Amino acid sequence: MTSTRTRTLAAAALVATLAVGATACGGGKSTGGQGQAEGGAPTKAAAGNPAPAQSPVDVTPVGFLQQVTKKTSEQKSAKITEEIKTQNGDITAAGPVSWASGMQGSMTIQMPMLAEKLGTDGAVDAVYLPDAMYMNMHMPQSMVDQMGGKHWFKYAYADLAKLMGPAGASLKNGLTNADPVTAVQNMIASNQVTKVGPDSVDGTPATHYTADLTLDQLSGQGSSLTPDQVSGLRQQLQSQGISKAHYDVWVSDQGLLLKQESKSETANGPIDMSATYSDYGVAVTAQAPAADDTLDFAQLIQQNGGLGGGLGSGLSGGPGGGSAAS
């Protein structure tokens, strides 16, 4: 039987890695291009150099962001760098990710709180596939021995709702219907978008937009979002205890998302998130680790009678934290 310490580590990393995945490619069905890739296969964008978006001078901020949603979704992949700040610690991550058919990709995540609390080196190797994600948390050998010599945990998305309730169901939807433009959709739904003006992201010319959102503002009025999309956004925020959020996005001259930031007030405290996007159309290959080196997290919990401390307690401000920024 594995120790409580091992189960706590697995739960803590689950919460953090879900947050990373949801921030990188938050939920929301893309209405963009065609040609989805199969799980584990290399995927590349259909459009390498999209035509410039209509000038933001010629359309309203909401109208321009609607173009951004479509053009970014059509690209299907990018290199992503992100940072999540909570009252319990910071998380950083980087790697190539595809959203052609659910979220696929490999990311290297740094979680210093794991090193401090559970004796790891703080690094996590994460693999995201359409039906599950896998994590190697660089555990001490004593913990690897307790897992029968296995180094990877498997977290099937179908188990998230059972383990985490409504927040898990929301995250499952976000990771199986991945798209990086949910923050943009949230801004559109607020109908309160402000154009800040010209800026740059890592030397690339950009236009900066900002919006504040509360549940009361979430109407979708004046936007292309359907009532079902607005309802889904509302349910996502409610399941994570989000009361209000502030969003900033930076968009290239081609209408592609270059950077997003959000500051959210949640039931578990404030969460600040940012993600930058580059190399749109990059080829992405993600494969599951060997089955004989993998331990199923849901089976681990069933065999050991629960988590004994709550899923993700004391780590990242709640299991739904990541989607707020997406």
C-alpha positions as CSV (number, residue, x, y, z in Angstrom):
1,M,0.0,0.0,0.0
2,T,1.3,3.4,-0.9
3,S,1.9,6.0,1.7
4,T,-0.3,9.1,2.4
5,R,2.7,11.2,1.4
6,T,2.7,9.6,-2.1
7,R,-1.0,10.0,-2.5
8,T,-0.8,13.7,-1.4
9,L,2.0,14.2,-3.9
10,A,-0.1,12.7,-6.7
11,A,-3.1,14.8,-5.8
12,A,-1.1,18.0,-5.5
13,A,0.6,17.5,-8.9
14,L,-2.8,16.7,-10.4
15,V,-4.3,20.0,-9.4
16,A,-1.2,22.0,-10.6
17,T,-0.9,20.1,-13.9
18,L,-4.6,20.5,-14.6
19,A,-4.2,24.3,-14.0
20,V,-1.3,24.4,-16.4
21,G,-3.2,22.5,-19.1
22,A,-6.3,24.6,-18.7
23,T,-4.4,27.8,-18.8
24,A,-2.5,26.8,-21.9
25,C,-5.6,25.6,-23.8
26,G,-8.8,26.3,-21.9
27,G,-12.1,24.7,-22.7
28,G,-14.4,25.7,-25.5
29,K,-15.1,24.1,-28.8
30,S,-13.2,25.7,-31.6
31,T,-15.1,26.9,-34.6
32,G,-11.8,27.3,-36.6
33,G,-10.1,25.2,-39.3
34,Q,-10.4,21.6,-40.2
35,G,-8.1,18.6,-40.1
36,Q,-7.8,17.2,-36.6
37,A,-4.8,15.1,-35.6
38,E,-5.1,11.7,-33.9
39,G,-3.8,11.3,-30.4
40,G,-0.1,10.7,-30.2
41,A,0.5,11.7,-33.9
42,P,2.5,14.8,-35.0
43,T,0.2,17.7,-35.8
44,K,0.9,20.9,-37.6
45,A,-1.2,24.0,-38.3
46,A,-3.1,24.2,-41.5
47,A,-2.2,27.9,-42.0
48,G,1.4,28.9,-41.3
49,N,1.1,32.6,-42.2
50,P,-2.5,33.8,-41.8
51,A,-3.6,36.9,-43.6
52,P,-3.6,40.1,-41.5
53,A,-6.8,40.5,-39.5
54,Q,-9.0,43.4,-40.3
55,S,-7.5,46.5,-38.8
56,P,-8.8,47.2,-35.3
57,V,-9.4,50.7,-36.4
58,D,-12.1,49.5,-38.7
59,V,-14.0,47.3,-36.2
60,T,-15.1,47.4,-32.6
61,P,-12.7,45.8,-30.0
62,V,-15.3,43.0,-29.5
63,G,-15.5,42.5,-33.3
64,F,-11.7,42.4,-33.6
65,L,-11.4,39.8,-30.9
66,Q,-14.0,37.7,-32.6
67,Q,-11.5,37.6,-35.6
68,V,-8.7,36.7,-33.2
69,T,-10.7,33.7,-31.8
70,K,-11.2,32.2,-35.3
71,K,-7.6,32.8,-36.6
72,T,-5.9,31.5,-33.4
73,S,-8.1,28.4,-33.3
74,E,-7.3,27.6,-36.9
75,Q,-3.6,27.4,-36.2
76,K,-4.0,24.2,-34.1
77,S,-0.6,24.4,-32.3
78,A,2.0,26.7,-30.7
79,K,4.8,26.8,-28.2
80,I,3.5,28.0,-24.9
81,T,5.2,29.5,-21.8
82,E,3.1,30.1,-18.8
83,E,3.1,31.2,-15.1
84,I,0.5,30.7,-12.4
85,K,0.7,32.7,-9.1
86,T,-1.3,31.7,-6.1
87,Q,-1.2,32.4,-2.4
88,N,0.4,29.0,-1.9
89,G,3.1,29.2,-4.5
90,D,4.0,29.7,-8.1
91,I,4.0,27.3,-11.1
92,T,5.8,27.8,-14.4
93,A,5.6,25.6,-17.5
94,A,6.8,25.5,-21.1
95,G,6.4,23.3,-24.1
96,P,4.7,22.7,-27.5
97,V,1.0,22.0,-27.5
98,S,-1.6,21.1,-30.1
99,W,-5.4,21.7,-29.8
100,A,-6.3,20.0,-33.1
101,S,-8.1,17.2,-31.3
102,G,-8.3,17.9,-27.6
103,M,-5.1,19.0,-25.9
104,Q,-1.9,17.1,-26.9
105,G,1.6,17.9,-26.0
106,S,4.5,17.7,-23.6
107,M,5.4,20.3,-21.0
108,T,8.0,20.8,-18.4
109,I,6.5,22.2,-15.2
110,Q,8.3,23.7,-12.2
111,M,6.5,23.5,-8.9
112,P,8.8,24.6,-6.0
113,M,6.1,23.8,-3.5
114,L,6.5,20.1,-4.2
115,A,10.2,20.3,-3.4
116,E,9.5,22.2,-0.2
117,K,6.7,20.0,1.1
118,L,7.2,16.6,-0.4
119,G,10.9,16.2,-1.1
120,T,11.0,16.2,-4.9
121,D,13.2,18.4,-7.1
122,G,10.2,20.5,-8.0
123,A,10.1,19.5,-11.6
124,V,7.3,17.6,-13.3
125,D,7.3,16.1,-16.8
126,A,3.7,16.2,-18.2
127,V,2.2,14.6,-21.2
128,Y,-1.3,15.6,-22.4
129,L,-3.3,13.3,-24.7
130,P,-7.0,13.5,-25.7
131,D,-8.2,11.1,-23.1
132,A,-5.7,11.4,-20.2
133,M,-2.6,13.1,-18.9
134,Y,0.5,11.6,-17.5
135,M,3.0,13.0,-15.0
136,N,6.5,12.1,-13.8
137,M,7.1,14.0,-10.6
138,H,10.8,13.1,-10.1
139,M,10.0,11.4,-6.8
140,P,12.6,10.3,-4.3
141,Q,13.5,6.6,-4.7
142,S,11.7,5.7,-1.5
143,M,8.4,6.9,-3.0
144,V,9.2,5.2,-6.4
145,D,9.7,1.9,-4.5
146,Q,6.2,2.4,-2.8
147,M,4.8,2.6,-6.3
148,G,6.3,-0.7,-7.4
149,G,9.1,1.0,-9.2
150,K,6.8,3.1,-11.4
151,H,7.6,6.7,-12.2
152,W,4.5,8.0,-14.0
153,F,0.9,8.7,-12.8
154,K,-2.0,8.4,-15.2
155,Y,-5.0,10.7,-14.8
156,A,-7.9,9.7,-17.1
157,Y,-10.1,12.7,-17.9
158,A,-13.2,10.5,-17.4
159,D,-12.3,10.1,-13.7
160,L,-12.0,13.9,-13.0
161,A,-15.7,14.4,-12.3
162,K,-15.7,11.5,-9.9
163,L,-12.6,12.8,-8.1
164,M,-13.3,16.5,-8.1
165,G,-17.0,17.0,-8.6
166,P,-18.3,19.9,-10.8
167,A,-14.8,21.4,-11.1
168,G,-13.5,18.1,-12.4
169,A,-16.2,17.9,-15.0
170,S,-15.4,21.5,-16.1
171,L,-11.7,20.6,-16.4
172,K,-12.5,17.5,-18.3
173,N,-14.4,19.5,-20.8
174,G,-11.6,22.0,-21.0
175,L,-8.9,19.5,-21.8
176,T,-11.0,17.4,-24.2
177,N,-12.3,20.4,-26.1
178,A,-9.1,22.4,-25.8
179,D,-8.5,25.8,-27.4
180,P,-6.3,28.7,-26.2
181,V,-8.8,31.4,-26.8
182,T,-11.2,31.0,-23.9
183,A,-9.8,34.1,-22.3
184,V,-10.7,36.0,-25.4
185,Q,-14.2,34.5,-25.4
186,N,-14.6,35.6,-21.8
187,M,-13.7,39.1,-22.8
188,I,-16.1,39.0,-25.7
189,A,-18.9,37.7,-23.5
190,S,-18.4,40.6,-21.1
191,N,-19.1,43.1,-23.9
192,Q,-16.8,45.5,-22.0
193,V,-13.6,45.2,-24.1
194,T,-11.2,48.2,-24.1
195,K,-8.4,48.7,-26.7
196,V,-5.4,49.8,-24.7
197,G,-3.2,50.4,-27.8
198,P,0.0,49.4,-29.5
199,D,2.5,47.3,-27.6
200,S,4.9,44.4,-28.2
201,V,5.4,40.9,-26.9
202,D,9.0,39.6,-27.1
203,G,9.8,42.0,-29.8
204,T,6.7,41.2,-31.9
205,P,4.3,44.2,-32.6
206,A,1.0,43.7,-30.8
207,T,-2.2,45.4,-29.9
208,H,-3.3,45.3,-26.2
209,Y,-6.9,44.7,-25.1
210,T,-8.4,44.5,-21.7
211,A,-11.7,43.6,-20.0
212,D,-13.2,43.1,-16.6
213,L,-15.7,40.3,-16.0
214,T,-18.2,39.4,-13.3
215,L,-20.9,36.7,-13.5
216,D,-23.5,39.5,-13.7
217,Q,-21.8,40.9,-16.8
218,L,-21.6,37.6,-18.6
219,S,-24.3,38.1,-21.2
220,G,-22.6,37.6,-24.6
221,Q,-24.7,40.5,-25.9
222,G,-23.3,42.1,-29.0
223,S,-21.0,39.1,-29.7
224,S,-21.0,36.0,-31.9
225,L,-21.1,33.7,-28.9
226,T,-24.2,31.4,-28.7
227,P,-26.4,31.1,-25.6
228,D,-24.9,27.7,-25.0
229,Q,-21.4,29.1,-25.1
230,V,-22.3,31.8,-22.7
231,S,-24.0,29.3,-20.4
232,G,-20.9,27.1,-20.5
233,L,-18.6,30.0,-19.6
234,R,-20.9,30.9,-16.7
235,Q,-20.9,27.3,-15.4
236,Q,-17.1,27.1,-15.7
237,L,-16.6,30.2,-13.6
238,Q,-19.2,29.2,-11.1
239,S,-17.7,25.7,-10.6
240,Q,-14.4,27.2,-9.8
241,G,-15.7,29.8,-7.3
242,I,-14.8,32.7,-9.6
243,S,-16.5,35.9,-8.5
244,K,-14.7,38.3,-10.9
245,A,-11.7,38.4,-13.2
246,H,-9.6,40.9,-15.1
247,Y,-8.2,39.9,-18.5
248,D,-5.5,41.3,-20.8
249,V,-4.6,40.0,-24.2
250,W,-2.0,41.0,-26.8
251,V,-2.7,40.2,-30.4
252,S,-0.4,40.2,-33.4
253,D,-1.0,42.1,-36.7
254,Q,-2.1,38.7,-38.2
255,G,-4.8,38.4,-35.6
256,L,-3.1,35.7,-33.5
257,L,-3.0,35.6,-29.7
258,L,0.5,36.4,-28.5
259,K,-0.1,36.7,-24.8
260,Q,-2.9,36.5,-22.2
261,E,-3.0,37.5,-18.6
262,S,-5.8,37.1,-16.0
263,K,-6.3,38.1,-12.4
264,S,-9.1,36.2,-10.7
265,E,-10.8,36.3,-7.3
266,T,-11.8,32.7,-6.4
267,A,-13.3,31.0,-3.4
268,N,-9.8,29.8,-2.5
269,G,-8.1,33.2,-2.9
270,P,-6.6,35.2,-5.8
271,I,-4.9,33.6,-8.8
272,D,-2.8,35.4,-11.4
273,M,-2.0,33.6,-14.6
274,S,-0.2,34.5,-17.8
275,A,0.7,32.6,-21.0
276,T,2.6,33.5,-24.1
277,Y,2.3,31.9,-27.6
278,S,4.9,31.6,-30.3
279,D,5.8,29.4,-33.3
280,Y,2.2,28.8,-34.3
281,G,1.9,25.6,-36.4
282,V,4.8,23.8,-34.7
283,A,4.8,20.0,-35.1
284,V,3.7,18.3,-31.8
285,T,4.3,14.7,-30.9
286,A,3.0,13.3,-27.6
287,Q,3.1,9.6,-26.5
288,A,2.0,7.9,-23.4
289,P,4.7,6.4,-21.2
290,A,5.2,2.7,-21.0
291,A,2.2,1.0,-19.3
292,D,4.5,-1.0,-17.0
293,D,6.0,2.3,-15.7
294,T,2.6,3.9,-15.0
295,L,0.3,3.9,-12.0
296,D,-3.4,4.8,-12.5
297,F,-4.3,7.6,-10.1
298,A,-8.0,6.6,-9.8
299,Q,-7.1,3.0,-8.9
300,L,-4.5,4.3,-6.4
301,I,-7.2,6.3,-4.6
302,Q,-9.7,3.4,-4.7
303,Q,-7.1,1.0,-3.3
304,N,-6.1,3.3,-0.5
305,G,-9.5,4.6,0.7
306,G,-9.4,8.1,-0.5
307,L,-7.0,11.0,-0.4
308,G,-6.9,11.7,3.3
309,G,-6.5,15.4,3.1
310,G,-8.5,16.6,0.2
311,L,-7.7,16.9,-3.5
312,G,-5.0,19.4,-3.9
313,S,-5.2,20.8,-0.4
314,G,-2.7,23.5,0.4
315,L,-1.3,23.8,-3.1
316,S,-2.8,25.9,-5.9
317,G,-5.9,27.6,-4.6
318,G,-8.3,24.9,-5.8
319,P,-8.6,22.4,-8.6
320,G,-10.5,24.7,-10.9
321,G,-7.9,27.5,-10.8
322,G,-6.4,26.9,-14.2
323,S,-9.4,27.4,-16.4
324,A,-10.0,30.9,-15.1
325,A,-7.2,32.1,-17.2
326,S,-8.0,30.2,-20.3
